[in-house]
Amino acid sequence: MSLLELLIRIPISFLVILCLVRLLGRQEISQMNFFNFVSAITMGAISANLVFNKHLPVIHGIIALAGWSIFTFGMEFADIKSKRARQLIEGEPVILIKGGKIMEHALNKTRLDVNALNALLREKGIFSLEEVNFAVFETDGNLSVLKKEKPKRIHSSLTAPATEVISNGEINKTNVGKLNLSSEGFHQILIRNGVRRLSEVFYAEIDERGRLYVDYMNDQEAPAGKKK
């Protein structure tokens, strides 16, 4: 491939991709789901071939991009018109926290752990699981959160992150030590809060005011919008 041909292919590829993305709409960027992600990768691969593959005629590359865009239009039309197609293409939102309880089976389904869940909550300005009533993991990877209703305080203070003390039935001894709690003192806290067996606890944390939040094992998962 000559330098001149390469310089011609680059703007052609860019302009074709720009036009097709504008036609496909803002959803490709603003609300990217699994299908949008695959679509974007494929269009990028075709575009790269159009630029660098000297054995691929320019017209064939343009036809391939146009054909893939038509297919994308068809899938998005099916997504709008059919609920079943939408579930197959996009998947369904998954409830991760329901009624203040962590749905551990839902975490496994979405391949998240408690640390990842806490990171998503911190992005929403939530530093303790005790603050959450419902949390839904959306199909685009965002987390929608409904906080528990709390009485307003006259004096507000900065919110500090809660400290994890139990995860999957095991005590986080490092964090318990950071809270200046002895092993006996920590177990007394657990007993006062009704915790009899560590094996029954999926997750527990202590907030900045010394309150213990406990989530037990075997909470059930449910897709968002569906009743159990």
PAMIKE-358119 format. One record per residue (C-alpha): residue in one letter; chain; x, y, z. Coordinates in steps of 0.2 Angstrom, whole numbers, plus 2048, in hexadecimal, padded with zeros to 3 digits. Example, Ala and Ser with C-alpha at 12.3 -4.5 7.8 and 13.67 -1.06 7.14 Angstrom:
<sites>
<r = a | c = A | px = 83E | py = 7EA | pz = 827>;
<r = s | c = A | px = 844 | py = 7FB | pz = 824>;
</sites>
This chain:
<sites>
<r = m | c = A | px = 800 | py = 800 | pz = 800>;
<r = s | c = A | px = 807 | py = 811 | pz = 7FB>;
<r = l | c = A | px = 808 | py = 820 | pz = 807>;
<r = l | c = A | px = 7FC | py = 829 | pz = 7FC>;
<r = e | c = A | px = 7EF | py = 81B | pz = 7FD>;
<r = l | c = A | px = 7F1 | py = 81A | pz = 810>;
<r = l | c = A | px = 7EE | py = 82D | pz = 811>;
<r = i | c = A | px = 7DE | py = 82B | pz = 807>;
<r = r | c = A | px = 7D8 | py = 81C | pz = 811>;
<r = i | c = A | px = 7DA | py = 825 | pz = 822>;
<r = p | c = A | px = 7CD | py = 833 | pz = 81F>;
<r = i | c = A | px = 7C1 | py = 828 | pz = 816>;
<r = s | c = A | px = 7C1 | py = 81C | pz = 824>;
<r = f | c = A | px = 7BF | py = 82A | pz = 831>;
<r = l | c = A | px = 7B1 | py = 832 | pz = 827>;
<r = v | c = A | px = 7A7 | py = 822 | pz = 824>;
<r = i | c = A | px = 7A8 | py = 81D | pz = 837>;
<r = l | c = A | px = 7A3 | py = 82F | pz = 83C>;
<r = c | c = A | px = 794 | py = 82F | pz = 831>;
<r = l | c = A | px = 78E | py = 81D | pz = 836>;
<r = v | c = A | px = 790 | py = 821 | pz = 849>;
<r = r | c = A | px = 786 | py = 831 | pz = 847>;
<r = l | c = A | px = 779 | py = 827 | pz = 83E>;
<r = l | c = A | px = 779 | py = 81A | pz = 84C>;
<r = g | c = A | px = 776 | py = 827 | pz = 859>;
<r = r | c = A | px = 77C | py = 82C | pz = 86A>;
<r = q | c = A | px = 778 | py = 81C | pz = 873>;
<r = e | c = A | px = 787 | py = 814 | pz = 86B>;
<r = i | c = A | px = 791 | py = 81F | pz = 877>;
<r = s | c = A | px = 786 | py = 825 | pz = 885>;
<r = q | c = A | px = 77E | py = 814 | pz = 88A>;
<r = m | c = A | px = 78A | py = 807 | pz = 884>;
<r = n | c = A | px = 783 | py = 7F5 | pz = 887>;
<r = f | c = A | px = 78B | py = 7E4 | pz = 881>;
<r = f | c = A | px = 784 | py = 7E6 | pz = 86F>;
<r = n | c = A | px = 78A | py = 7F8 | pz = 86E>;
<r = f | c = A | px = 79B | py = 7F2 | pz = 874>;
<r = v | c = A | px = 79D | py = 7E4 | pz = 867>;
<r = s | c = A | px = 796 | py = 7EF | pz = 85A>;
<r = a | c = A | px = 7A3 | py = 7FD | pz = 85D>;
<r = i | c = A | px = 7B1 | py = 7F0 | pz = 85E>;
<r = t | c = A | px = 7AC | py = 7E9 | pz = 84D>;
<r = m | c = A | px = 7AA | py = 7F9 | pz = 845>;
<r = g | c = A | px = 7BC | py = 7FE | pz = 84B>;
<r = a | c = A | px = 7C3 | py = 7EE | pz = 844>;
<r = i | c = A | px = 7BB | py = 7F0 | pz = 833>;
<r = s | c = A | px = 7C1 | py = 802 | pz = 833>;
<r = a | c = A | px = 7D3 | py = 7FD | pz = 837>;
<r = n | c = A | px = 7D3 | py = 7F1 | pz = 829>;
<r = l | c = A | px = 7CC | py = 7FE | pz = 81D>;
<r = v | c = A | px = 7DB | py = 809 | pz = 822>;
<r = f | c = A | px = 7EA | py = 7FC | pz = 823>;
<r = n | c = A | px = 7E4 | py = 7ED | pz = 819>;
<r = k | c = A | px = 7EB | py = 7F0 | pz = 807>;
<r = h | c = A | px = 7E2 | py = 7E0 | pz = 801>;
<r = l | c = A | px = 7D1 | py = 7E7 | pz = 806>;
<r = p | c = A | px = 7CA | py = 7F3 | pz = 7F9>;
<r = v | c = A | px = 7C3 | py = 803 | pz = 800>;
<r = i | c = A | px = 7B2 | py = 800 | pz = 7F9>;
<r = h | c = A | px = 7B1 | py = 7EF | pz = 801>;
<r = g | c = A | px = 7B6 | py = 7F7 | pz = 812>;
<r = i | c = A | px = 7A9 | py = 804 | pz = 810>;
<r = i | c = A | px = 79C | py = 7F7 | pz = 80C>;
<r = a | c = A | px = 7A1 | py = 7EC | pz = 81B>;
<r = l | c = A | px = 79F | py = 7FB | pz = 827>;
<r = a | c = A | px = 78E | py = 800 | pz = 81F>;
<r = g | c = A | px = 788 | py = 7EE | pz = 820>;
<r = w | c = A | px = 78D | py = 7EC | pz = 832>;
<r = s | c = A | px = 784 | py = 7FD | pz = 836>;
<r = i | c = A | px = 774 | py = 7F6 | pz = 82D>;
<r = f | c = A | px = 775 | py = 7E7 | pz = 838>;
<r = t | c = A | px = 777 | py = 7F2 | pz = 848>;
<r = f | c = A | px = 768 | py = 7FC | pz = 842>;
<r = g | c = A | px = 75E | py = 7EC | pz = 841>;
<r = m | c = A | px = 763 | py = 7E6 | pz = 852>;
<r = e | c = A | px = 75F | py = 7F6 | pz = 85A>;
<r = f | c = A | px = 74E | py = 7F6 | pz = 852>;
<r = a | c = A | px = 74B | py = 7E5 | pz = 859>;
<r = d | c = A | px = 751 | py = 7EB | pz = 86A>;
<r = i | c = A | px = 744 | py = 7F9 | pz = 869>;
<r = k | c = A | px = 735 | py = 7EE | pz = 863>;
<r = s | c = A | px = 738 | py = 7DE | pz = 86C>;
<r = k | c = A | px = 73A | py = 7DC | pz = 87F>;
<r = r | c = A | px = 741 | py = 7CA | pz = 87C>;
<r = a | c = A | px = 74E | py = 7D0 | pz = 86F>;
<r = r | c = A | px = 753 | py = 7DE | pz = 87B>;
<r = q | c = A | px = 756 | py = 7D2 | pz = 889>;
<r = l | c = A | px = 761 | py = 7C7 | pz = 87D>;
<r = i | c = A | px = 76B | py = 7D6 | pz = 877>;
<r = e | c = A | px = 76D | py = 7E0 | pz = 886>;
<r = g | c = A | px = 76A | py = 7D5 | pz = 894>;
<r = e | c = A | px = 760 | py = 7DA | pz = 8A4>;
<r = p | c = A | px = 764 | py = 7E5 | pz = 8B3>;
<r = v | c = A | px = 768 | py = 7DB | pz = 8C2>;
<r = i | c = A | px = 764 | py = 7E0 | pz = 8D4>;
<r = l | c = A | px = 774 | py = 7E0 | pz = 8DF>;
<r = i | c = A | px = 76C | py = 7E7 | pz = 8EF>;
<r = k | c = A | px = 75A | py = 7E4 | pz = 8F3>;
<r = g | c = A | px = 752 | py = 7EB | pz = 903>;
<r = g | c = A | px = 763 | py = 7EF | pz = 90A>;
<r = k | c = A | px = 76A | py = 7DD | pz = 907>;
<r = i | c = A | px = 777 | py = 7D8 | pz = 8FB>;
<r = m | c = A | px = 772 | py = 7CB | pz = 8EE>;
<r = e | c = A | px = 782 | py = 7C1 | pz = 8EE>;
<r = h | c = A | px = 77B | py = 7B6 | pz = 8E0>;
<r = a | c = A | px = 779 | py = 7C5 | pz = 8D6>;
<r = l | c = A | px = 78B | py = 7CB | pz = 8D9>;
<r = n | c = A | px = 791 | py = 7BA | pz = 8D3>;
<r = k | c = A | px = 786 | py = 7BB | pz = 8C3>;
<r = t | c = A | px = 78D | py = 7CC | pz = 8BF>;
<r = r | c = A | px = 79F | py = 7C7 | pz = 8C4>;
<r = l | c = A | px = 7A0 | py = 7D5 | pz = 8D1>;
<r = d | c = A | px = 7A7 | py = 7D3 | pz = 8E3>;
<r = v | c = A | px = 7A3 | py = 7DE | pz = 8F2>;
<r = n | c = A | px = 7B2 | py = 7E9 | pz = 8EF>;
<r = a | c = A | px = 7AC | py = 7EC | pz = 8DD>;
<r = l | c = A | px = 79B | py = 7F0 | pz = 8E3>;
<r = n | c = A | px = 7A2 | py = 7FC | pz = 8F0>;
<r = a | c = A | px = 7AC | py = 805 | pz = 8E3>;
<r = l | c = A | px = 79C | py = 807 | pz = 8D8>;
<r = l | c = A | px = 793 | py = 80E | pz = 8E7>;
<r = r | c = A | px = 7A1 | py = 81A | pz = 8EB>;
<r = e | c = A | px = 79F | py = 821 | pz = 8DA>;
<r = k | c = A | px = 78D | py = 825 | pz = 8DF>;
<r = g | c = A | px = 794 | py = 82E | pz = 8EF>;
<r = i | c = A | px = 78E | py = 81F | pz = 8FA>;
<r = f | c = A | px = 79C | py = 819 | pz = 907>;
<r = s | c = A | px = 792 | py = 80C | pz = 910>;
<r = l | c = A | px = 786 | py = 7FE | pz = 90B>;
<r = e | c = A | px = 77B | py = 802 | pz = 919>;
<r = e | c = A | px = 775 | py = 812 | pz = 910>;
<r = v | c = A | px = 76F | py = 808 | pz = 901>;
<r = n | c = A | px = 75D | py = 801 | pz = 8FF>;
<r = f | c = A | px = 75E | py = 7FB | pz = 8ED>;
<r = a | c = A | px = 76C | py = 7FA | pz = 8E0>;
<r = v | c = A | px = 76A | py = 7F5 | pz = 8CE>;
<r = f | c = A | px = 778 | py = 7F0 | pz = 8C3>;
<r = e | c = A | px = 772 | py = 7F7 | pz = 8B2>;
<r = t | c = A | px = 776 | py = 7EF | pz = 8A1>;
<r = d | c = A | px = 782 | py = 7FD | pz = 89D>;
<r = g | c = A | px = 78D | py = 7F9 | pz = 8AC>;
<r = n | c = A | px = 786 | py = 808 | pz = 8B6>;
<r = l | c = A | px = 77F | py = 806 | pz = 8C8>;
<r = s | c = A | px = 76E | py = 80E | pz = 8CC>;
<r = v | c = A | px = 76C | py = 810 | pz = 8DF>;
<r = l | c = A | px = 75D | py = 814 | pz = 8EA>;
<r = k | c = A | px = 763 | py = 81A | pz = 8FC>;
<r = k | c = A | px = 75A | py = 816 | pz = 90C>;
<r = e | c = A | px = 750 | py = 825 | pz = 912>;
<r = k | c = A | px = 758 | py = 82D | pz = 921>;
<r = p | c = A | px = 753 | py = 83C | pz = 92C>;
<r = k | c = A | px = 75C | py = 84C | pz = 928>;
<r = r | c = A | px = 76A | py = 851 | pz = 934>;
<r = i | c = A | px = 76B | py = 863 | pz = 93A>;
<r = h | c = A | px = 77E | py = 862 | pz = 939>;
<r = s | c = A | px = 786 | py = 859 | pz = 92B>;
<r = s | c = A | px = 797 | py = 851 | pz = 92A>;
<r = l | c = A | px = 7A3 | py = 849 | pz = 91E>;
<r = t | c = A | px = 79F | py = 837 | pz = 91A>;
<r = a | c = A | px = 7AD | py = 82B | pz = 91D>;
<r = p | c = A | px = 7AD | py = 81A | pz = 914>;
<r = a | c = A | px = 7A7 | py = 80B | pz = 91F>;
<r = t | c = A | px = 7B4 | py = 7FE | pz = 923>;
<r = e | c = A | px = 7B2 | py = 7EC | pz = 91D>;
<r = v | c = A | px = 7B4 | py = 7E0 | pz = 92C>;
<r = i | c = A | px = 7AD | py = 7CF | pz = 924>;
<r = s | c = A | px = 7AC | py = 7C9 | pz = 913>;
<r = n | c = A | px = 7A6 | py = 7B8 | pz = 90E>;
<r = g | c = A | px = 7A6 | py = 7B2 | pz = 920>;
<r = e | c = A | px = 7B8 | py = 7B7 | pz = 923>;
<r = i | c = A | px = 7BD | py = 7C5 | pz = 92F>;
<r = n | c = A | px = 7C8 | py = 7D2 | pz = 928>;
<r = k | c = A | px = 7D4 | py = 7D3 | pz = 936>;
<r = t | c = A | px = 7DE | py = 7E1 | pz = 92E>;
<r = n | c = A | px = 7CF | py = 7EC | pz = 92E>;
<r = v | c = A | px = 7C9 | py = 7E7 | pz = 93F>;
<r = g | c = A | px = 7DB | py = 7EB | pz = 946>;
<r = k | c = A | px = 7DA | py = 7FD | pz = 93D>;
<r = l | c = A | px = 7C9 | py = 7FF | pz = 947>;
<r = n | c = A | px = 7D3 | py = 7FC | pz = 957>;
<r = l | c = A | px = 7C8 | py = 7ED | pz = 95B>;
<r = s | c = A | px = 7CE | py = 7DE | pz = 964>;
<r = s | c = A | px = 7C8 | py = 7CD | pz = 95E>;
<r = e | c = A | px = 7BE | py = 7CA | pz = 96D>;
<r = g | c = A | px = 7B7 | py = 7DC | pz = 96C>;
<r = f | c = A | px = 7B2 | py = 7D9 | pz = 95A>;
<r = h | c = A | px = 7A9 | py = 7C9 | pz = 95D>;
<r = q | c = A | px = 79F | py = 7D2 | pz = 96B>;
<r = i | c = A | px = 799 | py = 7DE | pz = 95E>;
<r = l | c = A | px = 794 | py = 7D0 | pz = 953>;
<r = i | c = A | px = 78A | py = 7C8 | pz = 961>;
<r = r | c = A | px = 782 | py = 7D8 | pz = 966>;
<r = n | c = A | px = 77C | py = 7DA | pz = 954>;
<r = g | c = A | px = 775 | py = 7C8 | pz = 953>;
<r = v | c = A | px = 783 | py = 7C0 | pz = 949>;
<r = r | c = A | px = 786 | py = 7AE | pz = 950>;
<r = r | c = A | px = 790 | py = 7A6 | pz = 942>;
<r = l | c = A | px = 79C | py = 7AE | pz = 936>;
<r = s | c = A | px = 798 | py = 7A2 | pz = 929>;
<r = e | c = A | px = 787 | py = 7AA | pz = 927>;
<r = v | c = A | px = 78E | py = 7BB | pz = 924>;
<r = f | c = A | px = 791 | py = 7C0 | pz = 912>;
<r = y | c = A | px = 797 | py = 7D2 | pz = 915>;
<r = a | c = A | px = 799 | py = 7DD | pz = 924>;
<r = e | c = A | px = 79F | py = 7EF | pz = 927>;
<r = i | c = A | px = 7A1 | py = 7FB | pz = 935>;
<r = d | c = A | px = 79D | py = 80E | pz = 931>;
<r = e | c = A | px = 7A6 | py = 81D | pz = 938>;
<r = r | c = A | px = 799 | py = 81E | pz = 946>;
<r = g | c = A | px = 79D | py = 80C | pz = 94B>;
<r = r | c = A | px = 78D | py = 804 | pz = 945>;
<r = l | c = A | px = 78E | py = 7F3 | pz = 93E>;
<r = y | c = A | px = 786 | py = 7EE | pz = 92D>;
<r = v | c = A | px = 783 | py = 7DC | pz = 92A>;
<r = d | c = A | px = 77E | py = 7D3 | pz = 91A>;
<r = y | c = A | px = 77A | py = 7C0 | pz = 91B>;
<r = m | c = A | px = 77E | py = 7B2 | pz = 90F>;
<r = n | c = A | px = 771 | py = 7AB | pz = 903>;
<r = d | c = A | px = 768 | py = 7BA | pz = 8FE>;
<r = q | c = A | px = 75E | py = 7B7 | pz = 8EE>;
<r = e | c = A | px = 761 | py = 7C0 | pz = 8DE>;
<r = a | c = A | px = 754 | py = 7C7 | pz = 8D2>;
<r = p | c = A | px = 754 | py = 7D0 | pz = 8C1>;
<r = a | c = A | px = 74F | py = 7E2 | pz = 8C3>;
<r = g | c = A | px = 73D | py = 7E5 | pz = 8C1>;
<r = k | c = A | px = 738 | py = 7D3 | pz = 8C5>;
<r = k | c = A | px = 730 | py = 7CE | pz = 8D5>;
<r = k | c = A | px = 736 | py = 7BF | pz = 8DE>;
</sites>
